[in-house]
Amino acid sequence: MKRLLQFLGFFWRPLQENLVFFVCMYVLGYFCTQTEVTLHLQGAHPYELSVPELFLDLYVLCALLLLVPQKARPWVRWAVALLLYAIAFIDMFCYVRFESTLTPTMLMLAAETDGRESSEFFHAYLGWDLLTTKVGWLILILLLHIVWALLLRFFKAHWTHLPHWSRLANWPYKPYAYAALGVLCIVLLVLSVNSTYDNKSAMLRLFSHDTIGDVEHDLTRSDTANLYLPVYRMAFSLFANHLAGKQLTQLTEARQHITVDSCSFRTPTIVLIIGESYNKYHSQLYGYDKPTSPRQQERAQDSSLVVFTDVVAPWNLTSFVFKHALSLHAIGDEGDWCDAPLFPEVFRKAGYHVSFYTNQFLAQATEKVYDFSSGFFLNNPELSNALFDDRNDKLYQYDEGLLNLKPQTSNIKHQTSSLIIYHLMGQHIYYETRFPKDRRHFTAADYNRHDLSEQRQNVLADYDNATAYNDSVVDQIIHRYEQQDAVVIYMPDHAEEALNPPRPMYGRLHSVEIDRRLAREEFEIPFWIWCSPQNREHHPELYAAVKAARQRPFMTDNLPHLLFSIAGLHCKDYRADYDPLSPQYNSRRPRLLKNQVDYNKLRIDN
């Protein structure tokens, strides 16, 4: 019986020996889980399993503290507590000041901040008013923790030797009480493990990935991990930056091997427009019955705009597409995207002035990991300076804001050739925010879709309004270069579900299994090349090659080779079999969607 009581009482010992620590850390964690809720997400609520998972986490931590020698244990315990408080303060500060908990981008920006910027930051954001926010509550919890610990130490020093305390310490039923508390701990542990097993497994999976892209892909899963505590968010931010750092190192190494053999500057001005979430079946260029792209349609009818009919994106995630479209590494090649140079730097080496105007990829403290994964390499100061001669330093509510930007070439002697990359928000969800209200053309009344509710017909109208607004922005970009020897290429990063039958939905499914329907809606993209009158006159062979290629199967991971051909740029990394304008182009190359399903076979099989 005595051994049984000792065995059961053993499960109470982790909490018994660290009771103040356990209680205060539980209060700290619970306060954070209940108050740090996504501010602008409708229906957001605290993590529903925070109570059992917090108990499990702290119980395991208290058990580990028992492994520390007794004399050192108080110091280690306080060191752990202060670390957890510090992380909670940082996380809550970010939540209060930036309306976001700690993100990988915040950590990246902090690492890149110099002394002057740090001083300006503290002056701008730190003030006594923080005490009246939720940060003040964390300070109060810390103060109560300190007071409780001091009072307990005073009690042990002055009162435990008194007779009544001695009688209580020798209470005959104490083993039974500890055994009962041990049983309670066992029950709570079993319940906690059972209810939180899935989340713990998801955390283990999340932190086991080798690349930041794999991490991002994991976060699209319905069973992705809930990093419900500040310490987990800090660990994830460190982990994400570590993975990003590894790929930056690989990119830096790849840069050392850039060579340009020659460049004829066949096209002095090349403009690449990268859209967002464009379902080709909502474009008039591909037979849509609503006037969503009348300006492009008009240019296609006069033959200056050549529509490509069979183009797919390699992924339905922006970051994956961007990495593969910029890199000279193609899907199916040995290695990873970051093992090869990025084409903007090759153009700079050749003598082009390269500009990058993005309405998405500027590092912001509040950006999600998806944007961090997409832009960490573009926002790295060293790499950005190597890739681009100039780029914008602010984002705009609508894409027309980018039209005010012009390449700063006045200080560059004898440089007349330019590569300009526009990266639009396009039809990025949420569609109603992607166009000015006075540019609304379509309403729910324009659709006779009995398979859609009125609310979904409004969503459909907003998608088409965003598409029509995108058409006007793209046309203004083309108009800017009409009097130059220029070529404009348009491609979105990927497509998007846009409430098309027979399975009307919007957004992206991120399904593990890619079937014909999913490929049609999320991977098939509009793609076209516009040649200016001067370009068609001066380079009729280029225009003829573009027209001859319009029906060739193409995937946008081979975009750099197409651009090199348009520029007349020759280098060791150029592959004619990857260039759809070349007679040596390999039309039978597998087009692997998400690096797993060959779109060519998928289309034939279905």
QUILIN-V21365 format. One record per residue. SS is DSSP state (@ for helix, = for strand, . for the rest). D_CENTER is the distance of its C-alpha to the mean C-alpha in whole Angstrom. Layout:
SS:D_CENTER  SS:D_CENTER
//
This chain:
.:58  @:57  @:55  @:53  @:52  @:51  @:49  @:47  @:47  @:45  @:42  @:43  @:43  @:40  @:40  @:43  @:43  .:39  @:40  @:39  @:36  @:35  @:36  @:34  @:31  @:31  @:32  @:29  @:26  @:28  @:27  @:24  @:23  @:25  @:24  .:20  .:19  .:17  .:19  .:18  .:17  .:20  .:22  .:20  .:22  .:22  .:22  .:25  .:25  @:25  @:29  @:30  @:27  @:27  @:31  @:30  @:28  @:31  @:33  @:32  @:31  @:35  @:36  @:35  @:37  .:40  .:39  .:40  .:43  @:45  @:46  @:42  @:41  @:41  @:39  @:36  @:36  @:36  @:33  @:31  @:31  @:31  @:28  @:26  @:28  @:26  @:23  @:23  @:25  @:21  @:19  @:22  @:22  @:18  @:19  @:22  @:21  @:18  .:17  .:15  .:15  .:14  .:11  @:10  @:10  @:13  @:15  @:14  @:15  @:18  @:19  @:19  .:22  .:25  @:28  @:29  @:25  @:25  @:29  @:28  @:25  @:27  @:30  @:27  @:26  .:28  .:31  @:34  @:32  @:30  @:33  @:33  .:29  @:28  @:27  @:31  @:31  @:30  @:32  @:35  @:34  @:34  @:38  @:39  @:38  @:40  @:43  @:43  @:43  @:45  @:48  @:47  @:48  @:51  @:52  @:52  @:54  @:57  .:57  .:57  .:60  .:62  @:64  @:62  @:59  @:61  @:62  @:58  @:57  .:60  .:59  .:60  .:58  @:55  @:54  @:54  @:51  @:49  @:49  @:48  @:45  @:44  @:45  @:42  @:40  @:40  @:40  @:37  @:35  @:36  @:34  @:31  @:30  @:31  @:29  @:26  @:26  @:23  @:21  @:22  @:22  @:18  @:18  @:20  @:18  @:14  .:16  .:18  .:15  .:16  .:13  @:9  @:9  @:11  @:9  @:6  @:9  @:11  @:9  .:10  .:14  .:16  .:17  .:14  .:15  .:16  .:16  .:19  .:20  @:19  @:20  @:18  @:15  @:17  @:17  @:13  @:12  @:15  @:14  @:11  @:12  @:15  @:13  @:12  @:16  @:17  @:15  @:16  @:20  @:20  @:19  @:22  @:24  @:24  @:24  .:28  .:29  .:28  .:32  .:33  .:36  =:37  =:36  .:38  .:35  .:36  .:34  .:34  =:31  =:28  =:26  =:22  =:21  =:17  =:17  .:14  .:15  .:19  .:21  @:24  @:26  @:26  .:27  @:31  @:31  @:30  .:33  .:31  .:34  .:32  .:33  .:29  .:29  @:33  @:32  @:31  @:33  @:36  @:35  @:35  @:38  .:40  .:38  .:36  =:33  =:33  =:31  =:29  .:30  .:28  =:24  =:21  .:18  .:17  .:14  .:13  .:9  @:8  @:7  @:10  @:12  @:12  @:12  @:15  @:17  @:17  =:18  .:22  .:21  .:21  .:21  .:24  .:24  .:25  .:22  .:19  @:17  @:17  @:21  .:22  .:22  =:20  @:22  @:22  @:24  @:26  @:27  @:27  @:30  @:32  .:32  .:30  =:28  =:25  =:23  =:19  =:19  =:15  .:15  .:11  .:10  .:12  .:11  .:12  .:12  .:11  .:8  .:5  @:4  @:1  @:3  @:5  @:5  @:6  @:8  .:9  .:12  .:13  .:13  .:15  @:19  @:21  @:19  @:18  @:22  @:23  @:21  .:22  .:25  =:24  =:20  .:20  .:19  .:18  .:17  .:19  .:19  .:20  @:20  @:24  @:23  @:22  @:25  @:27  .:26  .:28  .:28  .:30  .:32  .:35  .:35  .:35  .:38  .:39  .:35  .:36  .:33  =:29  =:26  =:24  =:20  =:19  =:16  .:16  .:14  .:17  .:17  .:14  .:14  .:16  @:19  @:21  @:20  .:19  .:23  .:26  @:28  @:31  @:29  .:29  .:31  .:31  .:32  @:32  @:36  @:35  .:34  .:36  .:34  .:36  .:33  .:31  .:31  @:32  @:28  @:27  @:29  @:28  @:24  @:25  @:27  @:24  @:22  @:25  @:26  @:22  @:23  @:26  @:25  @:23  @:26  @:28  @:25  @:25  @:29  @:29  @:27  @:30  @:33  @:32  .:33  .:35  .:38  .:37  .:37  =:33  =:31  =:28  =:25  =:23  =:20  =:17  .:14  .:15  .:17  .:17  =:19  =:22  .:24  .:26  .:29  .:30  .:27  .:26  .:22  =:19  =:16  .:14  .:16  .:14  .:18  .:19  .:22  .:22  .:25  @:26  @:25  @:22  @:22  @:24  @:21  @:18  .:19  =:22  .:21  .:23  =:24  =:27  =:29  =:31  =:34  .:36  @:40  @:40  @:38  @:40  @:43  @:42  .:40  @:42  @:41  @:37  @:37  @:39  @:37  @:34  @:36  @:37  .:34  .:32  .:33  .:32  .:29  =:26  =:22  @:20  @:19  @:23  @:22  @:23  @:27  @:27  @:27  @:29  @:31  @:31  @:32  .:34  =:33  =:34  .:32  .:32  .:29  .:30  .:30  @:33  @:32  @:28  .:30  .:31  .:33  .:35  .:38  .:37  .:33  .:33  .:32  .:32  .:29  .:27  .:24  =:22  =:19  .:16  .:19  .:21  =:23  =:25  @:25  @:29  @:30  @:28  @:30  @:33  @:33  .:32
//
